Amino acid sequence: MMHMTFYWGTNVTILFDAWTTSSYTSYAISLLLCFLAAVLYQFIEAWRIKLKLLASSPPQSGLNVPLIQSNIAGAGKSPSKVAGAVVFGINSAIGYMLMLAIMSFNGGVFVAIVVGIAAGYFVFRSGDEDDQVVVDNPCACA
C-alpha cells in the first residue's frame, strides 16, 4: 500500500518496484543515491546557465567563433541553443524524477533530496559571478 503521509521507516519503494529497500544498508545506499542525484541536478543547472551566458555574450577577443554563431541546416537556431535545450530537457527530467522520489513520502528520502539540492546549490551555484541571471526554469523543483 502506498503511504499518503510522511513516514520514517526503512522499507521504501523509490520510483520503481525494483528499487525497494529492505535493510538499513539498502536504505542508506538509496538515500546516498537520492542525495547525489539532487547534487547532479544543481550541477547540470549551473552548467546550463553558464552555457546560456556563453551563448548570449559576444566574443570578447574579437575572434570569430563559428560554432556558436552558425545555424544548423536552416533551422535558425545556433548549436549552443540546441545544446542548451538538450541540457534543459535532461535537467528537467532529473528534477521531475526527484519530485517523484519525494512522493514516496519517506522522510529520509525527502531530507536526502532537500539536503542534496542545498549542497549542490552551495557548491555549484552560490558563487555565480553574475547574480543578475534570471533563471527561466519553470519547474517548481528548481
CYANA upper distance limits for C-alpha pairs under 8 A (distance plus 0.5 A):
  2 MET  CA    104 SER  CA      8.22
  3 HIS  CA      7 TYR  CA      8.22
  3 HIS  CA    104 SER  CA      7.64
  3 HIS  CA    105 PHE  CA      6.90
  4 MET  CA    105 PHE  CA      7.19
  5 THR  CA    105 PHE  CA      6.52
  6 PHE  CA    105 PHE  CA      5.18
  6 PHE  CA    106 ASN  CA      6.01
  6 PHE  CA    107 GLY  CA      6.28
  7 TYR  CA    105 PHE  CA      6.99
  7 TYR  CA    106 ASN  CA      5.70
  7 TYR  CA    107 GLY  CA      6.23
  8 TRP  CA    106 ASN  CA      6.30
  8 TRP  CA    107 GLY  CA      5.68
  8 TRP  CA    108 GLY  CA      6.96
  9 GLY  CA    106 ASN  CA      7.68
 10 THR  CA     21 THR  CA      7.23
 10 THR  CA     22 SER  CA      7.26
 10 THR  CA     23 SER  CA      7.20
 10 THR  CA     24 TYR  CA      6.90
 10 THR  CA     27 TYR  CA      6.34
 11 ASN  CA     20 THR  CA      7.53
 11 ASN  CA     21 THR  CA      5.67
 11 ASN  CA     22 SER  CA      5.66
 11 ASN  CA     23 SER  CA      7.72
 11 ASN  CA     27 TYR  CA      7.91
 12 VAL  CA     20 THR  CA      6.12
 12 VAL  CA     21 THR  CA      5.95
 12 VAL  CA     22 SER  CA      8.04
 12 VAL  CA     27 TYR  CA      8.30
 12 VAL  CA    104 SER  CA      7.84
 12 VAL  CA    106 ASN  CA      7.44
 13 THR  CA     17 ASP  CA      6.79
 13 THR  CA     18 ALA  CA      8.34
 13 THR  CA     19 TRP  CA      6.23
 13 THR  CA     20 THR  CA      4.77
 13 THR  CA     21 THR  CA      7.02
 13 THR  CA    104 SER  CA      7.37
 14 ILE  CA     19 TRP  CA      6.08
 14 ILE  CA     20 THR  CA      6.87
 14 ILE  CA    101 ALA  CA      6.08
 14 ILE  CA    104 SER  CA      6.71
 15 LEU  CA     19 TRP  CA      7.40
 15 LEU  CA     97 MET  CA      8.14
 15 LEU  CA    100 LEU  CA      7.10
 15 LEU  CA    101 ALA  CA      6.18
 15 LEU  CA    104 SER  CA      8.17
 16 PHE  CA     20 THR  CA      8.18
 21 THR  CA     26 SER  CA      5.77
 21 THR  CA     27 TYR  CA      5.77
 21 THR  CA     30 SER  CA      8.07
 22 SER  CA     26 SER  CA      7.06
 22 SER  CA     27 TYR  CA      7.60
 23 SER  CA     27 TYR  CA      6.59
 24 TYR  CA     28 ALA  CA      6.49
 25 THR  CA     29 ILE  CA      6.68
 26 SER  CA     30 SER  CA      6.56
 27 TYR  CA     31 LEU  CA      6.69
 28 ALA  CA     32 LEU  CA      6.67
 29 ILE  CA     33 LEU  CA      6.70
 30 SER  CA     34 CYS  CA      6.69
 31 LEU  CA     35 PHE  CA      6.61
 31 LEU  CA    108 GLY  CA      7.42
 31 LEU  CA    109 VAL  CA      6.35
 31 LEU  CA    112 ALA  CA      6.32
 32 LEU  CA     36 LEU  CA      6.65
 32 LEU  CA    112 ALA  CA      7.76
 33 LEU  CA     37 ALA  CA      6.57
 34 CYS  CA     38 ALA  CA      6.76
 34 CYS  CA     98 LEU  CA      8.04
 34 CYS  CA    109 VAL  CA      7.37
 34 CYS  CA    112 ALA  CA      6.72
 34 CYS  CA    113 ILE  CA      6.21
 34 CYS  CA    116 GLY  CA      8.19
 35 PHE  CA     39 VAL  CA      6.85
 35 PHE  CA    112 ALA  CA      5.49
 35 PHE  CA    113 ILE  CA      5.59
 35 PHE  CA    114 VAL  CA      8.45
 35 PHE  CA    115 VAL  CA      7.53
 35 PHE  CA    116 GLY  CA      5.02
 35 PHE  CA    117 ILE  CA      8.16
 36 LEU  CA     40 LEU  CA      6.54
 36 LEU  CA    116 GLY  CA      7.01
 37 ALA  CA     41 TYR  CA      6.66
 37 ALA  CA     94 ILE  CA      8.03
 37 ALA  CA     98 LEU  CA      8.09
 37 ALA  CA    113 ILE  CA      8.31
 37 ALA  CA    116 GLY  CA      8.12
 38 ALA  CA     42 GLN  CA      7.14
 38 ALA  CA     95 GLY  CA      8.47
 38 ALA  CA     98 LEU  CA      7.56
 38 ALA  CA    113 ILE  CA      6.06
 38 ALA  CA    114 VAL  CA      8.09
 38 ALA  CA    116 GLY  CA      5.34
 38 ALA  CA    117 ILE  CA      5.43
 38 ALA  CA    120 GLY  CA      7.57
 39 VAL  CA     43 PHE  CA      6.75
 39 VAL  CA    116 GLY  CA      5.55
 39 VAL  CA    117 ILE  CA      6.00
 39 VAL  CA    118 ALA  CA      8.46
 39 VAL  CA    119 ALA  CA      7.10
 39 VAL  CA    120 GLY  CA      4.78
 39 VAL  CA    121 TYR  CA      8.12
 40 LEU  CA     44 ILE  CA      6.62
 40 LEU  CA    120 GLY  CA      7.68
 41 TYR  CA     45 GLU  CA      6.71
 41 TYR  CA     91 ASN  CA      6.64
 41 TYR  CA     94 ILE  CA      6.84
 41 TYR  CA     95 GLY  CA      7.13
 41 TYR  CA    117 ILE  CA      7.86
 41 TYR  CA    120 GLY  CA      8.17
 42 GLN  CA     46 ALA  CA      6.62
 42 GLN  CA    117 ILE  CA      6.88
 42 GLN  CA    120 GLY  CA      5.62
 42 GLN  CA    121 TYR  CA      6.24
 42 GLN  CA    124 PHE  CA      7.30
 42 GLN  CA    125 ARG  CA      7.93
 43 PHE  CA     47 TRP  CA      6.72
 43 PHE  CA    120 GLY  CA      6.95
 43 PHE  CA    121 TYR  CA      8.30
 43 PHE  CA    124 PHE  CA      6.34
 43 PHE  CA    125 ARG  CA      8.36
 44 ILE  CA     48 ARG  CA      6.52
 44 ILE  CA     87 VAL  CA      7.83
 44 ILE  CA     91 ASN  CA      6.82
 45 GLU  CA     49 ILE  CA      6.72
 45 GLU  CA     88 PHE  CA      8.26
 45 GLU  CA     91 ASN  CA      7.19
 46 ALA  CA     50 LYS  CA      6.76
 46 ALA  CA    124 PHE  CA      6.74
 46 ALA  CA    125 ARG  CA      6.37
 47 TRP  CA     51 LEU  CA      6.59
 48 ARG  CA     52 LYS  CA      6.63
 48 ARG  CA     84 GLY  CA      6.63
 48 ARG  CA     87 VAL  CA      6.78
 48 ARG  CA     88 PHE  CA      7.36
 49 ILE  CA     53 LEU  CA      6.68
 49 ILE  CA    135 VAL  CA      8.22
 50 LYS  CA     54 LEU  CA      6.54
 51 LEU  CA     55 ALA  CA      6.63
 51 LEU  CA     80 SER  CA      7.76
 51 LEU  CA     84 GLY  CA      7.17
 52 LYS  CA     56 SER  CA      6.67
 52 LYS  CA     80 SER  CA      8.16
 52 LYS  CA     81 LYS  CA      8.06
 52 LYS  CA     84 GLY  CA      7.14
 53 LEU  CA     57 SER  CA      6.57
 55 ALA  CA     68 ILE  CA      7.11
 55 ALA  CA     80 SER  CA      6.49
 55 ALA  CA     81 LYS  CA      7.82
 59 PRO  CA     63 LEU  CA      7.12
 59 PRO  CA     64 ASN  CA      8.12
 59 PRO  CA     65 VAL  CA      7.95
 65 VAL  CA     69 GLN  CA      6.89
 66 PRO  CA     70 SER  CA      6.01
 67 LEU  CA     78 SER  CA      8.41
 67 LEU  CA     79 PRO  CA      7.37
 68 ILE  CA     78 SER  CA      6.63
 68 ILE  CA     79 PRO  CA      6.66
 68 ILE  CA     80 SER  CA      6.33
 69 GLN  CA     78 SER  CA      6.69
 70 SER  CA     78 SER  CA      6.25
 70 SER  CA     79 PRO  CA      7.80
 71 ASN  CA     75 ALA  CA      7.13
 71 ASN  CA     76 GLY  CA      6.03
 71 ASN  CA     77 LYS  CA      6.07
 71 ASN  CA     78 SER  CA      5.35
 71 ASN  CA     79 PRO  CA      7.47
 72 ILE  CA     76 GLY  CA      7.15
 72 ILE  CA     77 LYS  CA      6.80
 72 ILE  CA     78 SER  CA      6.79
 72 ILE  CA     79 PRO  CA      7.21
 77 LYS  CA     81 LYS  CA      6.72
 77 LYS  CA     82 VAL  CA      7.27
 78 SER  CA     82 VAL  CA      6.98
 79 PRO  CA     83 ALA  CA      6.52
 80 SER  CA     84 GLY  CA      6.47
 81 LYS  CA     85 ALA  CA      6.63
 82 VAL  CA     86 VAL  CA      6.78
 83 ALA  CA     87 VAL  CA      6.64
 84 GLY  CA     88 PHE  CA      6.47
 85 ALA  CA     89 GLY  CA      6.65
 86 VAL  CA     90 ILE  CA      6.77
 87 VAL  CA     91 ASN  CA      6.53
 88 PHE  CA     92 SER  CA      6.47
 89 GLY  CA     93 ALA  CA      6.67
 90 ILE  CA     94 ILE  CA      6.83
 91 ASN  CA     95 GLY  CA      6.62
 92 SER  CA     96 TYR  CA      6.65
 92 SER  CA    139 CYS  CA      7.61
 93 ALA  CA     97 MET  CA      6.64
 94 ILE  CA     98 LEU  CA      6.68
 95 GLY  CA     99 MET  CA      6.76
 95 GLY  CA    139 CYS  CA      8.16
 95 GLY  CA    141 CYS  CA      6.76
 95 GLY  CA    142 ALA  CA      7.82
 96 TYR  CA    100 LEU  CA      6.66
 96 TYR  CA    141 CYS  CA      8.09
 97 MET  CA    101 ALA  CA      6.63
 98 LEU  CA    102 ILE  CA      6.78
 98 LEU  CA    113 ILE  CA      7.69
 99 MET  CA    103 MET  CA      6.88
 99 MET  CA    141 CYS  CA      7.46
100 LEU  CA    104 SER  CA      7.51
101 ALA  CA    109 VAL  CA      7.69
102 ILE  CA    106 ASN  CA      7.57
102 ILE  CA    109 VAL  CA      6.67
102 ILE  CA    110 PHE  CA      5.75
102 ILE  CA    113 ILE  CA      8.09
104 SER  CA    109 VAL  CA      8.33
105 PHE  CA    109 VAL  CA      8.21
105 PHE  CA    110 PHE  CA      7.79
106 ASN  CA    110 PHE  CA      6.82
107 GLY  CA    111 VAL  CA      6.66
108 GLY  CA    112 ALA  CA      6.50
109 VAL  CA    113 ILE  CA      6.66
110 PHE  CA    114 VAL  CA      6.67
111 VAL  CA    115 VAL  CA      6.41
112 ALA  CA    116 GLY  CA      6.43
113 ILE  CA    117 ILE  CA      6.59
114 VAL  CA    118 ALA  CA      6.70
115 VAL  CA    119 ALA  CA      6.45
116 GLY  CA    120 GLY  CA      6.41
117 ILE  CA    121 TYR  CA      6.54
118 ALA  CA    122 PHE  CA      6.61
119 ALA  CA    123 VAL  CA      6.63
120 GLY  CA    124 PHE  CA      6.26
120 GLY  CA    125 ARG  CA      7.91
121 TYR  CA    125 ARG  CA      5.34
121 TYR  CA    126 SER  CA      6.39
122 PHE  CA    126 SER  CA      5.47
122 PHE  CA    127 GLY  CA      8.29
123 VAL  CA    127 GLY  CA      8.45
137 ASN  CA    142 ALA  CA      7.40
138 PRO  CA    142 ALA  CA      8.44
